[in-house]
Amino acid sequence: MTDQPETAATTRRYFSTFQLILLALFAALVVVAKIALRLPLQLPGHSGIFWMTIVVVAAGVVHKPGAASLVGLTSGIIAGFLGLGDFGALNTFLSYTAVGVGADLTLWLLGGNAENLMIATLAATFGHMMKFLVKWGFGIVTGAPVGFVALGLLRALLGYVIFGALGGLLGALTLKALRRAGFFQYLAEKR
């Protein structure tokens, strides 16, 4: 066993520069979707259909554990800086990060195949539920009346589950369409 210092040639980064750029673009797309794509539904969690689609596609394009977490973290920083969210920058940052971490954790536990419709739907549902839990926790911490929170809890919970699941389903379908179109082949050639 030799004690050679690590050099640039001997160390290998987990994400390549190209993958980091892709993930940063997906993170920016999450924020743009939050700003630009609004459905007039007046239902809690309805934006999850867009968020979770993008997060699942990001996890499928950069097929490594941590990809969705990095998208959530980066989009949380961007969204917090832009002043998005209900309870301020910290809540926004934690909510966006929780989305990515929840989706990543689920993908990791279920085998990581974001193209599988069931796995992607479960990952997106759990990721979006994590955002709900952060928002609910902040509501409790900031002194929102517990009765009021509990009254709207079931409706909000159902909204987060339904729209998260739809986002995961759309994400998996998008990944399948990208594969059929030759996108992954194109990416492999460009690396």
N, C-alpha and C positions, 0 to 999 in steps of 0.2 A: 504494500500500500504506500503510495507516494503522497506527499503533501504539496501538490502543485497548486499554485493560486489559480482561481478561476479567471479565465480570459473571455473576451467576447466570442472567441471561436468555440470555447468549450461550454458556455452557458446557452441554454435554449429557453426562449421565452414561451410562456403558455399561450398567449395570443400573439399572432403576428401583427405587424403594423397594419396590414391590409384588413385583417379581422377587426382590429380596434377602430379603424375608420368606418367600416361597415356598421359596427355596433353604435358608434357615435351618430351615424346618419339615422339609424333606426330610433335612437333616443330622441333626436331632434324631431323625427316624424311623429313620435308619441305626443310631444308638446304641440306640434302644429295641428295634429288631429284633435287635441283637447280644445284648442282655440278655434279652429275653423269648422270642425264637423260637429254640429249640434243638432240633435233631433228634438223636435217640439213635443216630446212625450211627457215631460214633467214627472218622470219616474226616477227614483234614486238609482244610481249606478248605470244609467243607460249609456254613458260614454264608454263603458267597459267593452262594448262590442267593437269599438275602434282600437282602444288600447291593447286589449288582449290579442286581437288579430295581429297587431304589429309585434308584440312581444313574442308570440308563438312563432311567427315568421323569422324573427331575429334569432331565436333559439334553434330553429331548423337550418337557417343559412350558415350560421357559425355554430356548428354542432359540437359544442364543448360545454361541460358543466361550468356555470358561472356567466354564460353569455347573457341570459335573461336578467340576472342580477346586475350585471354591468349596464345593461340598457336601462333598468329601473333606477339605478344610482345616478347615472348621467342625466337621464330625463328629469329626475328629482332636483338635481342641481340647477338645471336650466329653468325648470318651472318655478322653483323657489326664487331664483334670481329675477324672473319676470313677474313675480307677485301673483301667481295663480294659486287657487285653493281657497278653502273656507276659513281655516283657522290660522293662516299665516305660513311663513316660509318653512318653519320646522315641521309642521304637519304635512305640508306639501312634499317636502323632501322625504319624510318617513313613509308617507303613503305610496309615492312612486317607487321608492326602494323596496317596500314590502311587496308590491306587485311582482317585481322581478325576482325577488328572493323566494316568494311563495311558488311562483311558476317553476323556477329552477329546482327547488327542492322536490316538487312533485315529479318533474321530468326525471330527475336523478333517481328517485325512489321507484319509478315505473319503467325505467329502462332508457329514457332519454330520446325516444323516437317521436319528434314533434309532428311527423307526417301521419302518424296513427291517429285516426279520428277520435277514438276514445281517450287515449293518453293526452292528446292536445286539449280536448274538452275538459278533462279533469284538471290538468295543469292550469289552464286559464281560469277555471272556476275557483280553484284554491288560491291562485294569485290574486284574483279580484276580491275574494273573501278576506285576504290579508289586508287589502286596502280598507275594506269595510271595518275590520277590527281596529285598525289604526284610527280611523275617523271616530268610531264609537268610543275608543279609549280616550281620545282627546276631548270628546264631548263630556265624558265623565270627569276628567281631570279639570276641565275648565268650568265645571259647575253647572252644566246643563241639567235641568230637572230630570231625575231618573224616571219618573212616571211618563214624562213626555218622550224621553228616549225609548222607553220600553213600548209605548204605544205605537210608534212608527217603526219599531225594530223589525217586526216580521215582514212588513211591506218592503222596507229597505233591504233586508236580508234576501228576500225573494228576487228583488231587482238585481242585486249584485250577482246572485247565483245564475239567474237566467241570462243576463247580458254577458257575464263572464264566459259561460258555457257557449253561447252563440259566437263570441269572439274567438274562442279556442277552435270551434268547428270551422269558422271562416279561415282562421290561420292555417289549419291543417289542409283545407281544400286549396288554399293559395300555394302552399308548399308543393302539393301534388301537381298543380298546374305549372309551377315553375320547373319542376322536374321533367314533366312532359314537354315543356317548351325548350328544354336543353340548357336552362340557366346554370345548373350545377356543373354540367360539362364545361360550359363557358368559363365559370369561375375556376375550375381546375386547370384549365389551359392558361389562364391569366396570372396564376400565382407564380 
